[in-house]
Amino acid sequence: MKKIFNFIASYNVATVLLFFLLLLTFFGTLEQVEHGLFEVQNKYFNSLFVIHELPYGIPLPLPGVYLLIGLLAVNMTAGAIIRAPKNIKQPGMLIAHGGIIFLLVAGFVTYHMSISGNMALLEGSSSSQFQSYHDWEIVVVELKEGGKRFTIPGDNFDAMSPEDTRLFTAEALPFDLLVEGYLKNCQPDAVAEGMAIGIDGVNLIPMELDKEAERNIRGAFVTLIENDAEQTHEGVLFGLSMVPWVVTVAGQDYSIDLRHERYDVPFTITLDKFIRDLHPGMSMASNFESEVTKTEGGVSRPIKIRMNEPLRHKGYTFFQASFGSAADGRSQSVFAVVNNPADQWPKYACYVVAIGLTIHFLQKLLAYLQAENRRRNNA
């Protein structure tokens, strides 16, 4: 067991892990040009193992970055913390390595517990929700005061192919929902004469997946099957529909919508004014910022959100991401929103590493100066 532990804690293992991390970062950077950031992150950085394709189609199996980071955390804990000699007079390297491990833990927490998306607001509008960039959901709402809401998360259907069918049921609903013909990127089109697929004069045309994953718009054909009658209702769901599909069952209206997954924020943001400054003689923005009002518990507070100056509150961070305009001329501001319990941990980890290295280097410098002083005195 001691030999196994010493192997796990060795510099050789750390060197091999760092080499593979460098290699995967290099491969991932090259792949990003052709396949986009989101796909490359999932393939190289969020996986345990990955198959990289070399020239001439030669497959190269490699450990994924997720696995390598986990192994590196174990290696550093065993080697730099447990096995390392403990000397209270020289704590610098112990503190520095502790900071690096803290940084790795921050990445683990961020990956598993953070959610991110965007909130787009026109001047004068408010919202207490933001939507995901990549995750989708099907939402069924009972259209009456106090009506129930039923959500089918994307994990239950986003892996479907156009040939798959999937039936969703809920005891509180008087119908089942059959999803088929699911497309990960599509656009609606009128049904041409003689075409076999199409509902209510609308067809979904499959499109090539865009390398920028947020540009891919989901679509599906759905069939609503009533529980107490042999009656069905067919509809089309499209991710950019302006209004949901509405159907009546047993005298009650229900809306069914395919949309980006949405998350509630415990306060409301109102866009009061959007400001954009241009470089002289150019259409490129030198600065854009938003004057917003944060309302929480009946208390309102004016805040400015600028580039590199986000709003942080209750674990949520609002970054100024982009801007646009509506048909009526009103400016639109788009905020990138992140809810990450480890948001500030990397900064704190860097402080810990810097403190540890400063202590270590100062002690080494002092020891060197003392040794030089003794040498001169002896001479």
N, C-alpha and C positions, 0 to 999 in steps of 0.2 A: 504493500500500500504506500509505503514511503517513496518507493521508486516512481510509482504512478503519479503521486502528488508532485514530486520534484519535476517530472516531465511536464505535467500540466502547467506548473508555475515557471517553467524555464524561459530564458530569453529566446531560445531557438523557436519555440512555439509562437511567441509574440512576434518574432520576425516574419515567420511564415504567414501568420494572420494579417499582418500589416501589408505584406506583399500582395496577398489576394485582394485586400481592400483597394490597394492602388490599381491593380489590374482591372477589377470590376468597375471602379470609377472611370477608368480610361475607356473601357468597352461601352459603358452606359452613356458616357458623353458623346461618343461617336454615334450610337444608336439613336440618341435623342433627335438628331438632325432629321432622320427619316421617319421615326415612329412617334415622336412627341414625348413630352415630359411625363405625362400620366402613365402611359403604357410602359415606358422604361423604368419608372419608379416601381411599378408592380412587378415587372419581370426581374430586375436586377437587385433592387434594394429592399423590397418587402417580402422576399421569398427565402426559403431555406436552401433550395438548390435551383440552378438555372442552366439551361443549355444554350451556350453561345455558338453562333454559326460562323465558322471561319471561312475564308475564301474557298471557292469551289464546293461550298455546301458541307464542309467537314464539321461535324458536331463536336463541341468541346464542353463536357460537363464540368460545372464549377459550383462551389458552395455559394449560396446567396449572401448578400450583405447582412440580412437579418441574423442569419446563423453566425456569421463571422463576428458581428458586434457582440452577440451573446457569449461566444467563446472568448473574445478578447476581455470582456468584463470578468469572466471567471479566471482567466489567466492573470490579469492584473490584481484581482483580489487575492488570489493564492500567492503570487510571486512578490508583488510590491507591498502588500499589507500583512499577510499572515506569515510568509516565510522571511520577509525582510528583517534584518536585525533592528530591534527597538532601542533607540538611544535618545533619551529625553533631551540630551544636549544638542542633538542634530535632528530636529523634527522636519526639516524642510522638504525632503523628498517624500516622506510619508504623507505630508499635507498635500503636496502637488499631485501624487498618484491618487489620493482620495478625491481630489477635485476632478480628475479625469474620469474616475469611476462614476462620480456624481453626474458628470456630463453624459455618460452612456446611459445611466438610469433615466435622465431627463428625456433622452431620445426614445427610450422604451415607453415611458408614460405618454409622451406626445403622440406616438404612433397608435397606441391602444385606446387613449381616452380623449383625444382632442377631436373637435368637429370644426369644419370650416365651410365657408360659402360666401355669398355676397348679398348685399341689400341695395337695391336701386331705388332712389327717391327723386321725384320731381319737386321743384321748388313749391313749398306750401303743403306737401304731403307728409304723412307720418306712417310709421310702421313699428311693430314690436316683433317682427319675424324676419328671418333671413333664410335663403334657400341654398341647398348644396350645389356645388359645381357639377358633380358627377353622379350622385346617387338619386334614384328615382323611386316613386311610390305611386300606388293606385289608391285613391281616396273615394270612399262612398259616404255621402252625407244625406241624412234624412231631412228633407226640406220643410221643416216646421220649427216653430219656436221651441228651443230646448231639444232639438233633434239630435240623434246620436251620430257620431262620426266613426267610421270603420276604416282602418288603414292597412294596406298590404305593403310591407316594406319591400324594397327592390331586391333584397337577398332571396326572396321567394320566387322571383320571376326573371331577373336580369340575365341569368345564365341560359335562358331558353333560346332555342333556335327557331327560325320561321316554321319548321315542321312540327315543333312540339305543341302540345296542348296541356293546359293545367286548370284544374277546377278548384275554386276557392269558395268556402262555405262559412257561415256564421249563424249560430242558433238564433240570434236576435233579428236576423234578416229574413224576409219572406221569399228569398230567391238565392240561387247559387250563381256564381260568376265564372264563366268559362273564358279563358284567355288563349288565343291562338294567333298564328301569323305574326309573332312578336319580332319587331325589327329594331336594331340598335341604332340605326341612322336611316331616316326616310323623309320623304316630303309628300304631302297630299296632292292628289290630282283627280280631276273628273274622270269617271269611268268611260272609256271609249266603247263604242258599239262592238259587241261580241266578246268583251272581256268577261272572264268567269268570276273574277274577284272584285268585290266592291259592294258597299252598303250605302244606301241612300244617295247614290250617285257619286260616292267618294271612294277613291282607291289610294292605297299607300304604295309609293314607289321606293323600293330599296335603293340606298345610296352607299357609296364607298365610305368606310369609316375615316373620319378626319383625324389627322395625327394630333390635333388639339382636341382632347376628349370632350371639353365642355361644349364644343360645336356640334356634337352628335345628338340628334333629336330622336327620342324613342317614339315608337308607334305600335299599335296592336289592334287586332279585330277581337271584339268581345261579344259573347252571347249571354244574355241574362235569362236564366231558367227559373220560372216561378215554381214554388214548392207545392202549392195546392191546386195547380192547374197545369194542363199540358200546353202551356203557352210560353213562347220564347220571344225575346227582343234582341235584335242585332244592332250593334253600333261600332263606331270607329273611334279609337282614342289616339290622339296625337299630342305630343309634348308641348307644342306651341299654340294649341287651340286657345282662342280668346275666351271661350266659355266652355264649361264641362258638358258632357252628354247628360241629358235629363230624360228619365223614363218614369212612367207611372205604373205602380204595382199595388193592387188591392186598394185603389183610391188614394194612395200616398205617393208623392213625388220624391224621387231620389236623384241626386247628381252623382256622376261617376267621372273621375278625372285622372289622367295620367300626367304627373307633374314632377318637378324636382322636389326632393325631400325637403321639408321645411322644419325650422326649429324656432321655438319661442325664446324671446329675450325678456328678462324680468323688468324691463323699462321700455319707454317709447322714445324713438328718435324722430324729430321733425326737421326737415331741411328748410331753413329760413332763406338762405341765399348761397348761391354758388359763385365763386370768384375765380377767374382764369386770367393770368398774365402771360403775354406772348413775348418771345425774344424779338428785339427790334427788327422789323422788316421780314419777319418769318411767321409762319403759321404754327410753329412748334411752341408748346407751352413751357414757359420758364417756371411757372408756379401755378398750382390749382389747389384751392382749399374750399372747405364747406363751413358755413356758419349754421350750426344746428342747435336745437333745444332738446335737452334730455329731461324727460318727465318721468318721475318715479314717486309713487305714493302721494300724488297731488302736488308735488314740489317740482318746479321747472328751473333748469339751470342752462344758460347759454354757454356753448362750447365751440371752439374752432378746431377742425380736423384738417391738418395740412400734410403734405408729403413728408414722411419721416417723423411726423408728430401725431401719432394715433391717439384715439380715445381709449383709455383702459378703465373698466369699471366692472366689478363683481365677476371677475374671471373672463370677461369678454373684451376683445380688442377690435376696434374699428379703424382700419387703414383707409386712407384716400387712395382708391385704386384707379378709377377712370372717370370719364364724364361723357355726356351726350346731350341731346336736345329732343324735345317732343315736337309733334306737328304744330302745336299751338304756340311754339316759340319758347316755352319754358325750359330752363336748363335742368338737366338730370345729373345727379351725382351718384356714383357707384362706389360702395364701400366693400372692401374685403373684410369679412368678419371671422374671427377665430375665437373659439372657446377652448382654452388649453390650460389645464391645471398646472402644467410645467412651463408656462409661458416665460417666466423670468429665471428659471433654473439654470439655463446655459450661461446667463450673465453671472449668476452667483458662483457657478462652477469655475468660470474664468477668473473671478476674483480669488477663489480659493487656490487655484493653480498659481496665479501670480504671486500671492502671499508666500506659498510654499517655496517657489523658485527664488524669490527675493531673499528669504531667510537662508536658503541653501547657498546661494551665490555670495551673500555677505559673510556667512561663516567661512566659506572657502577662501574668500579674499582676506579675511582677518587672519586665518591660519597661515596663509601664504606670507602676509606681511610680518607676522610674528616669526616665522621660520627664517625669512630674509634678515630680520633684525638680529636674531640669534647668530646667524652665519656671519654677519658683519662684525658682531661683538667678539666672536671666537677668532675671527681673522685678526 
